[in-house]
């Protein structure tokens, strides 16, 4: 199976979610600096950030499982390491 379409779809969805997290983060920052502070907007922004982060984790795990089926054991091990680092934010040299 051609892996390029899988990678492209994952990359596009990942970018969309990261952009959404960034936008929600800016809304949160704006709500925190408002006077008076808009607690409702803070709560909505936090919920939006959490929802999109959860979607991103699910997308990453789904991508890993889909890709793993098409890779050699060595490639699958590297993908597992990358996936783990992406999820836990661990970055090893």
C-alpha positions as CSV (number, residue, x, y, z in Angstrom):
1,X,0.0,0.0,0.0
2,X,1.2,3.5,-0.8
3,X,2.2,5.3,2.4
4,X,2.2,8.8,0.9
5,X,-1.6,9.3,1.1
6,X,-1.6,8.1,4.7
7,X,1.2,10.5,5.6
8,X,-0.4,13.4,3.8
9,X,-3.8,12.9,5.4
10,X,-2.2,12.6,8.9
11,X,0.0,15.7,8.3
12,X,-3.0,17.8,7.2
13,X,-5.2,16.8,10.1
14,X,-2.3,17.3,12.6
15,X,-1.6,20.7,11.2
16,X,-5.3,21.6,11.5
17,X,-5.4,20.5,15.1
18,X,-2.2,22.3,16.0
19,X,-3.5,25.5,14.5
20,X,-6.8,25.1,16.4
21,X,-4.8,24.6,19.6
22,X,-2.8,27.8,18.9
23,X,-6.0,29.8,18.2
24,X,-7.6,28.6,21.3
25,X,-4.5,29.4,23.3
26,X,-4.6,33.0,22.0
27,X,-8.3,33.2,22.9
28,X,-7.4,32.0,26.4
29,X,-4.6,34.6,26.7
30,X,-6.9,37.3,25.6
31,X,-9.6,36.2,28.1
32,X,-7.1,36.2,30.9
33,X,-5.9,39.7,30.1
34,X,-9.4,41.1,29.9
35,X,-10.8,43.5,32.4
36,X,-13.0,42.2,33.8
37,X,-11.8,38.6,33.3
38,X,-14.3,36.6,31.2
39,X,-14.5,33.3,33.1
40,X,-16.9,31.8,30.5
41,X,-14.5,32.5,27.7
42,X,-11.6,31.1,29.8
43,X,-13.6,27.9,30.4
44,X,-14.6,27.6,26.7
45,X,-11.0,28.2,25.6
46,X,-9.6,25.6,28.0
47,X,-12.3,23.1,26.9
48,X,-11.4,23.7,23.2
49,X,-7.7,23.3,23.9
50,X,-8.3,20.0,25.8
51,X,-10.6,18.7,23.1
52,X,-8.2,19.4,20.3
53,X,-5.3,17.9,22.3
54,X,-7.3,14.8,22.8
55,X,-8.1,14.6,19.1
56,X,-4.4,15.0,18.3
57,X,-3.4,12.2,20.6
58,X,-6.1,9.9,19.1
59,X,-5.0,10.9,15.6
60,X,-1.4,10.2,16.4
61,X,-2.1,6.8,17.9
62,X,-4.4,5.9,15.0
63,X,-1.6,6.9,12.5
64,X,0.9,4.8,14.4
65,X,-1.3,1.7,14.2
66,X,-2.1,2.3,10.5
67,X,1.5,2.9,9.5
68,X,2.9,0.0,11.7
69,X,1.1,-2.5,9.4
70,X,3.2,-1.4,6.4
71,X,6.6,-1.1,8.0
72,X,9.5,-3.4,8.7
73,X,10.1,-4.3,12.4
74,X,13.0,-1.8,12.5
75,X,10.9,1.0,10.9
76,X,8.0,0.2,13.2
77,X,10.4,0.5,16.2
78,X,11.5,3.9,15.0
79,X,7.9,5.0,14.5
80,X,7.0,3.8,18.0
81,X,9.8,5.9,19.4
82,X,8.6,9.0,17.4
83,X,5.0,8.4,18.5
84,X,6.0,8.0,22.1
85,X,8.0,11.2,22.0
86,X,5.2,13.1,20.3
87,X,2.7,12.0,22.9
88,X,4.9,12.5,26.0
89,X,6.9,15.4,24.6
90,X,10.1,13.5,25.3
91,X,12.9,14.4,22.8
92,X,16.0,12.3,22.9
93,X,19.1,12.9,20.8
